[in-house]
Structures are given as C-alpha cells and as structure tokens.
Amino acid sequence: MPKVKQNINTKIKIKPLMGYVLVQPGEAENKTASGIILPESAQEKPAQGIVLSCGDEMVLENGKTLKCPVRTGDKVVYKKWGGDEIKVDGRELKLVKFDDLMAILE
C-alpha cells in the first residue's frame, strides 16, 4: 500500500471547480514486500491520496445538485487512471472528478 503524506497544512493556491477535488497523491512504493528495491520506472503510481480541497456542488443534467462526497483531509482511493496531474508550487497534485472517487480510507 502506498504511503500517503499528511502534508495538508500548507496553503494551496488553487481551488477546484464544481465536480472536482484536489488530491495529494501518496508516494509510490520503492520496495517490494520481499525487500527488492524497484527502479523509478517500475514503480506503480498510487491510486490514493489526501484531499486538499473540494470544489463546489456539481449540477446534474436534471437540475439537481451533487455535493462533494469527501472532506478536506480524507484519505481517498480514486480510479487508477482517473484525474489529471498538475504541478502547483513544485508539488505534484491531482484534480479528480467526483465520479472517479471510489472509497474513503479510515
């Protein structure tokens, strides 16, 4: 399981628009369970991280609204290929759609 940094205290200069959350992805595992060190090219990108910011409610086609299903600070699992990678203040973050969130880790 990838490690997730608890670094949500720093101020983020980006706010997601409706239907999106800003996630700080966890770190990729650099070692297998048996202790083999993986080169960076073989490390699998994590599909989990910490929510840094939530966008506004999403307006659906039928006019109803969908509230953000998570809160700032929640550890979440998102679809492996979900979200768009962005770089803000030297940090690699992800903008993930509400639809691409799959679970909250407790």
C-alpha positions in Angstrom: 0.0 0.0 0.0 1.5 3.4 -1.0 2.4 5.8 1.7 0.3 9.0 1.9 2.0 12.1 3.3 0.0 14.1 5.8 1.0 17.5 4.5 -2.3 19.3 4.2 -1.4 22.2 6.4 0.3 24.2 3.7 -1.8 26.8 1.9 -2.8 25.7 -1.6 -3.2 28.5 -4.3 -5.7 26.5 -6.3 -9.4 25.8 -5.7 -11.1 23.1 -7.8 -14.2 24.0 -9.8 -17.5 22.2 -9.3 -17.4 18.5 -9.6 -13.6 18.2 -8.8 -11.4 17.6 -5.7 -7.7 18.4 -5.3 -5.8 15.4 -4.1 -2.2 15.0 -3.0 -1.2 11.5 -4.2 0.6 9.1 -2.0 4.2 8.1 -2.7 4.9 5.1 -4.9 6.3 2.0 -3.2 10.0 1.8 -3.9 10.4 -1.7 -2.4 8.5 -4.9 -2.8 7.2 -6.9 0.1 10.2 -9.2 -0.1 12.6 -6.3 0.1 13.6 -5.8 -3.6 14.2 -2.2 -4.4 12.3 -1.1 -7.5 13.8 1.4 -10.0 11.6 4.5 -10.5 10.5 3.3 -14.0 9.0 0.1 -12.4 7.2 1.9 -9.5 3.4 1.9 -9.8 1.7 5.2 -9.4 -0.5 5.2 -6.3 -4.3 5.5 -6.7 -4.9 7.0 -3.3 -4.1 10.2 -1.6 -5.3 13.0 0.8 -8.0 15.5 -0.2 -6.6 19.0 -0.1 -9.6 20.9 -1.4 -13.1 20.3 -2.6 -14.9 22.0 -5.5 -18.5 23.3 -5.3 -21.6 21.1 -5.8 -21.9 19.7 -9.3 -25.1 20.5 -11.2 -26.5 17.4 -12.9 -28.4 17.4 -16.2 -31.7 17.0 -14.4 -31.0 20.2 -12.5 -30.3 18.5 -9.2 -27.0 19.1 -7.4 -24.4 16.6 -6.2 -22.4 17.6 -3.1 -18.8 16.7 -2.8 -18.7 13.2 -1.3 -15.5 13.8 0.7 -14.0 16.4 3.0 -10.6 18.1 3.2 -8.2 15.7 5.0 -9.9 12.5 3.9 -7.7 9.7 2.6 -9.3 8.5 -0.6 -8.9 5.9 -3.3 -9.6 7.0 -6.8 -9.6 5.3 -10.2 -6.1 4.3 -11.3 -6.2 6.4 -14.5 -8.6 9.0 -13.0 -7.8 12.6 -12.6 -5.4 15.0 -14.2 -1.9 15.6 -12.8 -0.9 19.2 -12.2 2.1 20.9 -10.6 1.4 23.7 -8.1 4.3 25.4 -6.2 6.6 22.5 -7.1 4.2 19.8 -5.7 2.6 17.2 -8.0 -1.2 17.1 -7.3 -4.2 15.6 -9.0 -7.6 17.1 -9.9 -10.1 14.2 -9.6 -13.7 14.2 -10.6 -16.3 13.2 -8.0 -17.2 10.2 -10.3 -13.6 8.9 -10.2 -13.5 8.7 -6.3 -14.1 5.1 -5.2 -13.6 5.0 -1.4 -12.6 6.8 1.8 -9.9 5.1 3.8 -10.4 5.0 7.6 
